[in-house]
Amino acid sequence: MEIGNNIKETGAIDKLPIAFVLGSGKCGGLLLMQILDWHEEVLILPNSIKFYGTWQKIKHKGITSPQEIADLVLTETDLSMFKYNTVLNRDGIQVDFSNINWNIFEAKFREYLNGHEISASSTYLGVFYAYACATKKNLKKVKVIIAYALYKDYMGNIMRDFPKAQFIYLMRDPRGHIFSFKTYFLTMRGSLIHLGNGSMRKKSLFVHIIKDKMVDNLKMIHDNKRLVLNGKLKIVKFEDIKMFPRKTIEQLCDWLGIKFNDSLLTLTTAGVPSSGGYSGFSNQLVVGFAQEPVHRWKSHMPKREIRMVEYLFCRDLSTNGYQLIYKEKNTFSKIINIICCLLPWKGEIFYMGYRKLSSHNKTELFLKRYIKPLIILPANIIMFIISRIIFSRLLLKGEL
């Protein structure tokens, strides 16, 4: 079912169709954003602002004033990056936002909120309207808005606020997906314990990856199968974008009701050529449609971890055309798979190697690479035991 063809070119932001991109991170969201970034028929932000998480904060604080809502959205989301011509994102990559006029963005956002009844939908549309104005986007040519709802399941909120919304679900082979999450957390933190602030503090990232990032996110699609039947959901595979970019993007453009052109194969962020994104596996930037991340898990993921993922996500793998390596032939093989679920992941207990080892001080490098893993070893062992107890309970309750 195409979207975007039945809208008259009035430039009315609230009449444009909107398609939300769903997924759990590490699934090609940034890549898709950079593909569609500067298409004249698409209105898409150059970064994910986690809008619904911000809106929940607004509701929790009981904020109703357009002025106060604008202040919070502009300062407590990644929209604040637009103030600067260049900025380092969370991965330490320099991003060029020089095509965005911050003064216009702020003024138009406040203007939009003041002229509309305050709601989640009007606030979000106000962000897109302001971005279009700040980048001199010709709204008369725009046929669809692309919004991001990655990381958490906000389907209920979206369907309430945007009843006619369409959905693009970014699917990735669960084996490669979990391997990417694991290596990202290990290279960034050196441990699968969340030592930062927030609700995940001192909790197991092993359980977080399996339950929150994978099971809950995939459940979102299973619970909304009717969207598939109604043509409101399109599944786009990470592997297809990487391996067959032209064909995959052409099909997506056809579904969105926009024109395909070769410029989509040149990645940009806010209209500026993109430098790529960091791999969760190494210090190297992954540029464009590099195919190596697609196959990395096959050569670097231990067999016990592959067995575990295939056991837990057998249905998702089979349903989406991914070939199983270890098929469950009998009770014995099932027992082996369950045992693999309880074994430690490679690097989970003792990990050596961090992404950010930029210091030239040999003593500091030695301490980070060899001493720190020893210091956190007892905590890793304790968390490994706790995580498998939690995992076993979830498995027995049928929540995995």
N, C-alpha and C positions, 0 to 999 in steps of 0.2 A: 504494500500500500504506500503510494508516494505521498509525500507531504510537501507543501510549499507551492503547489501549482494552482491552487484555488484562491490565493490571496491577491487582491488587487494591489498594485504598487502605490499604496497610499503613504507608506512610510510610518504608519501607525504602529508603534512598537507593541501595543497590547493586542494587536490583531495578528501578529506574526505567529506561525506555528513554532513550537519549541520542542526540541529533542534533548532528553537528558542522557548523559553518558554514565553508565553504571559500571562498577568494578571495585576491586579491593586494593588498588595500588600495585605497582610492579607488573601491570598487565598491558602496558602500551598507551596509557592515558596521555602522557606527555607527548609521545610520538604523534598520536591522533590530533592533539591540540596544535602541534606544529605543522601538521599537514593542512589542516583547514584554516589556519590562522588568518591569512590575508585574502581569502577568496571573497570576491565582491558580493556574492550572494549569501554569504554566511556571516553571522554576527556571533563571535566567540571570544571570550576573554583569554588573554595570553597566560593566565595561571589559574590554579584552582583556589577559590577563596573559601571553600567549605561553608557555603552560605547557610545551610540548614542548621549547622552547629551554632553559628552565630545567631540565627534567628531564635533558637531555643534559649540562648543567653538573654536575648532581648525580652522574650516572654517571661523568663524566670525573674528578671529584674523589674518587670512591670512597666517597662518604658513604652510610652505611647506618643511622646512628642516627636514630630518629624525632625526637629533640630537635634534632639538627643540620639535618635536612631541613626541619623546621618553621621554624627560624631563617632558613635561606636563602630559602625560599619567601615568608616573611612580610616579609623585608627587601629582597630583590633583585627583586621583581616589583611591579607596580602595585597589588598588594593593600595595600601600605604606605600608599596614599592614604586607606584607610578609617580611619586613625587620626584624621583631621581632619574637622570638620564641613563645611568648605569647603576646596577646594584648586584651584590652577591646574594644568590638564593641560598636555601638551606643546605644545599650540597656543595656550596663554595664555588658555583659556576657564575661567571659574570654575565648578566642579562642586560640587554640594551632596551630601555623603554623610552628612548628619545622621540619616538613618533607619537607619544601620548602627552597631551597638554594637560598637566595636573590642575591648573587653575580652572580650565574649562570643565574638566571632569567633575571637580568638586562643586562648582557652581550649578552645573546642569543636574547633578544628582540631587542636590538640595532643592532645586527648582521643581524637579519631578515629584519628589516626596510632598512638597507643599501644595502641589496641584492635584494630588490623588488621595483617596481614602487609604489610610495606612493598613497594610496587610503584608503577608509574606510575599505574595505574588507581585504586588505593586513595588515593594522594596527591591526585589530581585530584578524586575524589569527596569527599574530606575537605574540600577547599576549598568545594565546593558545599554540603555539609552545614553547615559553619560559617557560610556566608553565610545559609542558610535560618534557622538559629538566631538569628543576629545581627540579622535583619530581621523576626523573628517570623512567618516563612512557615509556613503550615499544610501540612506535607508530606503529609498525608492527601488533600489536594486536588490535589497536583502530579501531572501525568500524563507530563511529559517534561522532561528536562534539555537545555538548549541550550548547547553549548560552542563556543568559537571556535578555529579552527586556520588563521587567515589568514596570509598572507605567504609561507609555505614549504610544500612538499609533505611532509606528515607522514602521508600515507595509510597507509603500511606500518606505522608505529608505532601508529596509531589502530586499524587492523583487527586488529593483534596484541593490543592491550590491551582493546579493546571489540569483540569479534567480531560482535556484533549491532547495531553502530552504524548509524545512518542519516546521510545527508549532504545538506546544502543548499548548492548551489553558486551564489554570487552572480556572475552574468554581467553584463558591461557592454559596450556597443559598443566594440570595440578602438580606434576612432578617438577617441571621447570619453574613453576610459580612458587612453590614452597622452597625449592632450592635457592631461588633468588631472594626471597624474604630472609631466609636463614643467613645467607652469606652477607646480606646487607647489614643485618643487625650485628653480626659478628665483626665485620670490618669496621663498623661505625662505633660499636660499644665494647668489643672484645669479650662479650658475654651475652648469654640469652636471658639475663636478668635485667629488667628495666630499672636502672638506678637513678633515673631522672625524677622530675616532679609529676604531679597529676595522678589520675586514678589508677594508672598502671605501675606506680612506684613499687619497687621490690617484688613485682609479680613476674611470673614465668612467661617469657616471650615464646616458648615452645607451645604452650596452651593458647596463647594469643594468636599465633600464626595459624594453628590447626582449627581452633574454634571460631575466633572472631574474624580473622582474615579470609578463611576458606569456607568452612561449613556454613556459617551464617550468611555469607555473601552468595554462595551458590543456592542456598535455601530460598533466597529472595526470588530467584528465577523460577524455581520449582513451584513456589506459591503463586506465581503469576503466569501460569501457562496459557491462560485465556488471552493474554496479550499477544502471544505468538499466533494463535488462531485468528485474532483480529487484525493481524498485520501491523501491530503497534510496537513490536519488538524485533530488533535485528541483532543477531549475534555476530560479532566480528572477532575473529581469532587473531591473537597476537602473532602467531606463527604465519598466518596468511599475509598480514601487513608486512612482515619482514621478508618472507620468501617470494611473495607475488604482489608487490606493492601496486603496480598499475592496475591489474585486474581487480584487486580487492577494493581499491579506492574508486574505480569506475563503478563497481557494483553499489558501493555506499552512496556515491553521488546520485546514482539512478534512484535509489530508495528515498533519498532526501529531496529529490526533485530539483537538483542543481546541476549545472554544467560541469563536466570534467574538463580540465585542461592540464597541460604538462607542468604548469607552475606549482601544482599540488605536490609534485615530486621533489620540489626544493623546499626544505623545511625552514620556517621562519618563526620568530617570536615577536609579536607586535610589529610585524612587517620587516624585521631585521633578520638576516640569515642567522640560523641557530648554530651554536657550537656543539650541540648534542647534550647528553646527560651522562652522569657517572654510572658506571656499572656497579652493581652491588657486589661484584666478584673481585674487582681490582681497583687500582688507582686510575685506570684508563677511562677516557671519555668514549662513549659509544655514539658514533656519529651516524645519523641517517638510518638507512635500512640495513645496517650490518647484520649478517645472519648468524654470527657466532653465538650470540646469547640464546638462540633457539635450541641449539644442540648441546650447550655446555653441560647440562645436567647428565647427559648420557655418559660423559667421560669423567665427571668429577663427583657425581652423587654415588655414595656407597650403595651396594645392593640391598642392604637391610633397610635403608631409607626409601629406596624405590619400592620395595615390597610393602612397606608400611603405607605409602601414599596410594599404591594401587589397591590395597585392601580397603582403605577408608573411602576412596573416591572411584571405586570400580564403575559405578553407574554413570558418573559424570564423564569419565574417560570414554566409556563405550558409546554413550549417547552422542557425544560430540566428535566421534570418529578418531579417537586416539587409540593406538594399538597397545594392548597390554604386553608386558614382557613376561610377567609371572602370572600365569593363569591358575586359579584355585581349582585343582583337579579333584581333591579329596579332603578328608578331615585332617590328615597329616599336614598338608600344605596350608590349611587354614590355621592350624596351631602354630606353624612356622611364622606365618604372617603376623599373628597376634604377638608372638614373642618379639618379632622385629619392631613392633609398635612400642615395646617397653624398653628396648635397648637405647643407649645414648646416641644422639646424633654426633657425627664427626665434628669435633671442635666444641661440643656443648659443655664438656667438663674441663678440658684443658685446651685453650686456644692461644695460638701464637701468630701474631700478625694483625696490624691495624691499618686502616686506609691512611689516616693522617699521621704519618711518621715523617714529617717534613724537617724536623730539627737536624741541624748539622753537628750538634753536640753528641759525641759518641757515648758519653755516660748516660745522657737522657735517653738516647735510642736503646741502649742496653737495658735500662730500667723498664722502659715501656714494653720491649719485646720479650724479655726473659723473666724479669722480677715481678711485674704486675700480674701476669698469668698465675704465678705461684701464690700471690697474695689473695687473689679472688678464687683460687681453687676450692677452699672449703665451702665458700658460699655457693659455688657452682654445683658441688656435690649435693649439698642440702637441697638446692632448688631443683636439681634433677630428680631427686626422690619425691619431693612434693609435687612436682609437675606430673610425674607418672601416676601418682595416687589420684590427682584431680582428673587426669586423662582416663584412668580406669573407671572412675565413677561416671564420667560423661558417657563412656562407651557402654557401660552396663545400663544406663538410663536411656540409651538409644538416642542421645543427642549428638552423636558423631556419625 
